[in-house]
């Protein structure tokens, strides 16, 4: 009943839902149909009552695991005293008939998890144990899932336990699924589903246009982003899980099964640069739907179906991962005021246009609305990029992106007196209130003596700030927040008790900032160090513990993989074009990257 470390987990996904399976063969998280659905297993958050699906040798020996090349089918080899067995775990995925890249949308994919056991040598005894949850997670009743066995697939089990004797050449198959006829067929003939699933992932990966340095890591991160994409809408969840802690035993436990507007430009650059134009277009269509659903004030995050209502509640009956409470469903940050999202949205829109998408009336209306809102409200304090649950403040990062919202609108739609005046006022504010009292570098917020890792993004915004000021700001962040290759978000109080690990996205931002300020050799060395922080399957969490590298936070984390892809692309741009290749806006770099990789324009 112990909890496996977060880094011991592998992701299984079918572009609708997801599961997590430990190195020792326990599936302790599983959602079918939608990433944010009621989980059928949630033992990772409550080992006593959350349920799990165990399949492992009774007498374990040496184990090794890997995804089948360029897929999300996991193959684990167990070398025991009596012999060797292989367990292949996957969630069936298939091409849509009219597309070479996307999955069957909607209710045609209710979800299954297939576990195939194959004897390779000798004879091995395995423990099979399916223990459904003892209680509902967010709903009053547990989600209904059954275990289908190949011996009698038409008679599925609820709770089930047995010992298996697997000899060389013998095979067994077990399928976890909501009650459905497809699960019966899967238990009887799993190899066809595995072949179909492998063909989907391999075919998708083969379309990757990137062939530069670190291509293996880039492809695995791209696959992870695809796995975290909800096929019916194109939304990308920030992570497959909820409430995995940023501090063991602490309260910093959030639900990340939603889409953040802030990730828009990062997603567009990553997918477009790698050649995944269909995914880029679908994600951009999803964003425009979200903006249309909330035209008065944009939200920080949305449900994967475009839902506006994502209210947060705490589940008092759930123990939490290793006692980390509360466990949350929903995310109250959706209603926070974070002015930077308007700049992120405008930055995405400019890149979308430069990559070949038309500036239609809907997109123009979104950009115009963002600029008008910022022109009226940029001077107000906000919660900032880190969604602080504390009093609003005048965050320098937020002001910088307020400038971006106005600047990108002017570039796309032409000058407007109100926008131009507000843009000038924002820049004056940054230079008057955003500097350290010695004037050497930018700080986290007006009146603060401290820096914030979000300042690392400023050298890539094409802000009209002195290059020396930006370079000194990067150095100040390193001095105050960097420990080896780890970068903290900030050190100041944030309204919550306890502490947190180092945010991996901040370390990748440092790679980009070093490149943009003329320190390319340092940037490459840091990037190569960061690649070594993934788990054995190439997956990254949200945070790591600086002392031992253990994972913290929700897993796997999309924005960490997004940052990896974009940093690799920036390194490749610099390799071929020098410092000039990093100048300008995100749209400029995305366009250069598409030309470099030969990817199709949108």
N, C-alpha and C positions, 0 to 999 in steps of 0.2 A: 504493500500500500504506500510505498515511498514515492516521492515526486522525482521524476527524471529531470535533470538540468535542462534548461531551455535549449541550449546548444546541442543536446542529444537528439533533438527532433528532426524529422524529415517532413517535407510538405508533399501531400498528395492533393491533386486538384483536377477539376474538369471544366473550368471556366464558368462554373455556376456555384459550386460549393467547394469545401476543402476539408482535409483531415490532416492530423499530425500523428506520426508514428515514431516511437522512441527507438533508440539503438537496440534495446532489448526486446523489441517486438510488440509493444503495447500501443494500440491506437487509443489515445486518451483525449482526443478532440475530434469531432466530426459533425459537419453541417451539410445537409443535402439540399440541393435545389437553389439555395441562395446562401451567400457567405454569412448573412446576418440572420439566418433562420434559427429556430430553436434547435440547439445541438442535440443529436442523438447520443453523443458521448461527450462528457466534460470532466473526466477524471483529472485533467491537468489543472483544474481549478478546485477540485474537491476529491481527494483520493478515496474518501470513505463512501460517498454517495453519488459521485458523478459518472460512474460506470467506465468500463474499458473493454477492449477486445484484445486479448492476449494470445499470441502464437509464438512459442519459443521453445528451445530445447530444455528438457527437464534438467539435464546436466550440462550447462553451458561450457563451452570451451572458447576458442578464438573465433571472433566474428569480424567480418568485413562487409561493407556495403557501398553501393554506388548506384546512381541512376543509370539505367540503360542509356547509352550515348544519345545525347540531344533529345531526351524525353523526360517525363515526370513519372516513369515507371521505376520503382525502387527494387533493386535486387540485393538481398542480404544472404551471404554465405555463412553458415555456422559449421565450424570444424570442431567436432566433438570426439571424445575417446572412441566411440563406436562407429563413427562415419561422418559424412558430410551431407548437409541438406541445403537447398536454396529456397528462399521464400521471396516471391515476387508480388509486390503490393502496387495497386494502381486504381485510379478512378477512371472508368471507361470514358473516352472522348472520341468524337468523330467529326469529320468534315460536314459542313452544311452542303447539301447537294449543289447549290448554285455558287459555291465559293470554295477556293482552295485554302482558305486561312481560318475562317471563323467556325464556331461551334453551332450545333443545333440550338436555336434560341427557345425561350419560353418553357412551357410545361412539358416539352418533349424530352427534357432531361431532368428526371426526378432524382437521379443520383444513385450510384452504387459504389461500393468499395469491394474490390476483388482481391483475395489472398490465395495465391497458388503455391503449393508446397511440392518440391521435387527432390527425390532421393538421388544423390550423386555418387555416394560410395558407402559401403557398409550398411549399418542400420542405426537409426537415431530415434529416440523417444522424445516426443514433443507434447507440451501442455497446451491444449486449446481451452480457452475460457472466455465466454461472452457473458458479461455482467451488465445488463441495462441499468440506467440510472435509477436510483431509489426514489427520486423525486423529480419534479419538473425543474427546469433551469429558470428561464424567465416566465414561462407559461405555468399554469396550474398543474397540468399533466405532462409527463415525459413525452417527448416525440416518439412516435411508433416506428421502430425499426426491428427487423427480424434477421436471423442468421439462417442462410440457405446453405445446405451441405450437398456435395456432389452425390453422396450415397442415396439420399432421399430428398431431392430438391423441392418436391411438391409438398413437403411437410416442414415448413420453417420453424425454427426454435425462437422462443424468447430467451430466457437465461439458459445457458448450455455450457457443459464442461465435459471434456473427455481427454484421454491420453491416446496419442497417435503413435503407431509404430511405422516408420517410413524407411523402406529399404531402397537400395539402388534401383533406379528405373521406375519406382512407384510415384504416383502423383495423387494429390488431393486438392480440392478447391473449396473455398468458403467465400460466401458473398454476404455482405451486410447491406441491407437496403430497406427502404419502406416497402410494405407489401405490394408486390407487382409481378406480373408474368415475366417481365424481362429478367428479373433476378433468377427465376427458375431456369431460364435458358442459359444465363451466364454461368450458373453452377454446373450445368451439363456440358457446356462447350466454351470454356474460358479463353482458349488459345486464339480464337478468331477475334475476340474483343481486345486481347493484348496486341495482336498484330495491327488491328485497326487503330488502336490508341497510339502505338509506336509510330505508325505511318503518319498520323496527324501531327504529332510533335516533331518528328523528323522533317516532314514536309514544311512545317512552319519555320523551323530553324534554318532549313536550306535556303529560304528566301532572304536571309540576313545579308545585307549589302556590305557589312563592315568586315574588313580583312586586315586591319592594322594591328598594332601592338596590343597584347593582352586580349586577343580575340576570344579565347576560351572563356575567360571571366565575363567578357561582354555578352557572349551568347547565353551563358547560364543566367546572367542577370536579366537579359531580354526574355528568356523563357519564364523566369519567375514573374516578371511583369505581366506576361500573357496569362500565366496561371492564375494571377490575382485579378484578372479582368472578368467582369460579369458579362457574359456573351450577349444577353438580350439587349443591353443598353450601351455597352462599351465602357462603363464605369470601371475604375480601378480602385479596389479597396486599399487603404493604407497598410493594412496587415490582415492576416487570416484569422486573428484571434482577438479576444477582448480580455482586458484586466490582467495580463501577465505583467508583473510588477517592475517598476523602475528602481525600486529598492526592496529587497526581500524583507517581508514583514511590514512594509510601509503602506501608505495610503495612495501613492501615485500610480493608480491602476485605472486605465482608460479603455474605452471601447473604440477600436480602430477599424471596424468593419464598415467604413464609410469612405466617401470620396471628398478630398480636400481641394477646394478651388485653387489654393496656393500652388498645388503641384502641376497646374495646367501647362505652363510653358516648359517645365522639365519633361513632362510626358510627351509633348509635341516634339521637342527637339530629339528626344531619345528614339521614338518610333519613326519619325521622318528620316532621321539620319541613318538609321539601320535599314531603311527600305520598307518599313511596314506602313505603307500609306493608308491601307484600308483601316487598320487599327487607329491611326492618327485621325482620320476623318470621322470614324465612329465616336471616338472619345470627344472630339470637338463638337460633334452634334449633340452629345449628351450634355456638354457644358452649356451650349446655347439653350437647351431645354430647361436646365436648372435656372439659368438667368431669366428666362421667360416666366418661369414659375414664381419668381420672387423679384419682380421688377423694381419695387420701391427701394429695397435695401438688400444687397447680396449677402448670402450666408457664407460662413467660413467653410462649412461642409454640408453635404447632402447625402441622402440615402442612395443606394445603388440603382434604384428605380427612378431617381429624380425627386424623391420625397423631401418635403420641407420639414415635416414634423419628425424630429429625432430626439425627443425629450429623454433626459437621463434619469435613471433610477438605480438604486442600490439593492442588491439581492442579499438580504440579511442572513438567509439560510445557507449560503454558500461559503465554505471555509476560506477560499482563496488559495492561490498557488503558494504552498509552504507557509500558510497562515497570513497571506498578504490581503488585507481587507481595507476597503470594501471592494466587492466585485460589482462592476457597473455594466448596465445595458443602456445604450443610447449615449449621447455626448452633448452636454450642456454648452460646450464651446460654440455650437451652431448659432447661438443667440448673442455671442459676444460681439463687441465692436472692435474690428481689426482693420484699420484703414489700409493696410498694405495689400489686402486682397484685390482692391481695385486696380492697383498698379500691376499686380501679378496677372490679372485678367487682361489688361491692356497690352502688356508685354506679350502674352500669348497671342492676342489678336493680331498684333503686328507681325509676329513670326508666321502665323497662319496665312496672312496675306502674302508675305514675301516668299513663302514656299509654294505659292501658286493658287491658293484658294481665293474665290471671288469675294470682294468686299460688298456683300449684298446688304439689303436694308436692315435685316435682322442683326447682323454683326455690327453694322454702323450704329444701330440703336443701342446696342450693348455698350460699345465704346463711348458713345456720346453720353449715355447715362452715367457711366463710371466717372468720366471727366467732370460732368456737372455736379455729381455728388461730392467729389473730392474738392472741387473749387469752393463748395459751400462749407465743408466740414473738416478740411485738413488740419485746421488749427486746434481741434478738440483732442484731448488725450484719448488713448485707447488701450486695449489689453495687450496688443503687440503680437508678434509672430509666435511666441511661445504659449499663448493662451493662458497667461498668468491669472490665477484666481485670487487676485489682489486688487488694490485700488488702481484705476487707470493712471497712466503716466504719458508724458510726451516722449515717445520712443523715437530715437533717431532713425532706426530702420524703417519705421512706419512713415516718417516724413519723407525719407528718400523714395519710397515707393509711391507716395502721394505725388511727388515730382514726376515719377515714371508714368503714372496714369495720365497726367496732363500732357507730358511730352509726347507720349505715343499717340494720344488722341489728335494732337496738333499735326503730327507726321502723317496720320492716316486720313484725317478729315479736313485739314486745313486750319489756319490760325483763327482763333476766336479771342476777342479782347479779354473776356473774363478768364479764359484758360491761361493766356499768356501772363496776365497779371498775377494770377494765383501761382503759376509755376515760378515766377521770379520771387514771389514772397516766400515760397517754401525754401528755395535755395538760400535766401537771406537768413531765414530762421535757422537752417542747418549751420551756417557759418557763424551765427551769433550765439545760438544756444546749444548746439550739438558738439562743441569742442570742449576738450579738457581745459581746465582753467589756465593751464600753461600754453594752450593753443597748439600743442604738438600733435594731437590726434583726436579722432572722434570718440564719443563715449556712448554708453547705452541709452541714456535719457537725459533730458534737460536737468541740470543741477547735479548729475551723478559724477562720481570720480571713477567709476568702473566701466569696463568695456563689456561687450556682448558678442558672442560668436556670429550673430546675424550680420554684424558689420563686415564680415568676410565676403558677403555677397556684393558689397557696394562697388568694388573695382570693376565689375563686369556690367554695370548698368548704364555706362556712357554718361554718367553725371559730370557736369562741368566743374569738377573739383580738382585742386592741385594734385598732381601725381605723387608728389612727396608726402602730402597729407594722407593720401590713401595708403601709401607704403608704410608710413609710420603707424597708421591704425592697424594694419596687419601685424606689424611687429608688436604692438601693444597687446593685441589679442593673444599672440604666442606667449608673451611674457606672463600674462595674468591667467590664461586659461589652458595653455597647452602643457601636457605632461607626457613626454616621449611622443608617440604618434596619436595620443588621445587628446581630444579637445572638449572641454566642458561648455555648456551653453552660457552660463553666467555663474557668479558666486554670491550674488545678493539674495536676500530673503524674497520669497515669491508667494507668500500667503499660505503655504502648505508646510506641515511638519516633515522632518526627515530630509534625506538627500537623494541623489540619483547618480547614475553612472555617466560616462562620457558618451555624448551623442555622435554616432558614426557619421551622420550627414555633415556635421561640423568639420570633421577631419577631411572629408572630401571637398568641402567648401574651401578649406585651407589650401588644398592642392590647387584649386582654381585661382585663388587669390594670389598665391605665390607665382603662378604662371603669369597672371595679369600684371604683376608688379616687377617682372624681370628676374625672377628667381627660379628658372625652369629646372635646373639640376636638382634643387631641393624639392621641387614639386614632384618630380619623377621618383625620387627616392622615397618620399612619403607615400605616394600612391602604391608603390610596390610593397611597402610595409603594411598598408591597409589591406591589400589583397590577402595577406596571411592571417587576417583576423576573422575570416569566414569559418563556418564549421566545415567538417570534412566533405560536405556536399556542395560547397560553394554558396551557402545561404547566410544572410546577415540578419541580425536582429536590429532593434532600434538603438540599443545602447550596449556598451561593454563595461565591465568592471575593470578599471585601470590596473589594478594590482595583478589579477590573474587571467584577464581576458574572457571571463565567463559572461554569458549573455544576460541582458536585462531587457525588459519591455516586450512589447508584442512582436510576434514572429510569424513568418519572415516579414521584414519591413520593406514596403515598396519604395519609399523615398530613399532608403539607403542604396538599393539597387539602381534607382534612377540616377542618384548622384554618382555612383560608380561608372555607369555608362557615359554620362556626360563628361565626367573628368577624363575618362579614357579618350573620348572624342576631342576634348580640348588639348590633351597631350599630343594627339595625332595632328591636329591643326597646327600646333606650335612646331612640331617636328618638320612639317612641310612648308610652313609659311612664316615662322618666327614670331616675334612679338606682335607684329601687325595683324596676324591671323586671329588674335584674341581681342582686338579692339572693337568698339562699337557696342551694339545691342545684342540681346539674345537672338533676335531675328537675323542680324548680320552673321553671327557665328553659325546659326542653324543653316542658313543658305550656303555658307562656305563649306560646311560639313557635308551637306547633300551633294554639292559639286565634287567634293573630295572622294566620297564613297561611291558616287555614281548612282545614288538612289533616285527613284522617280520623284518628280515634283507632285504636290498634292493636286 
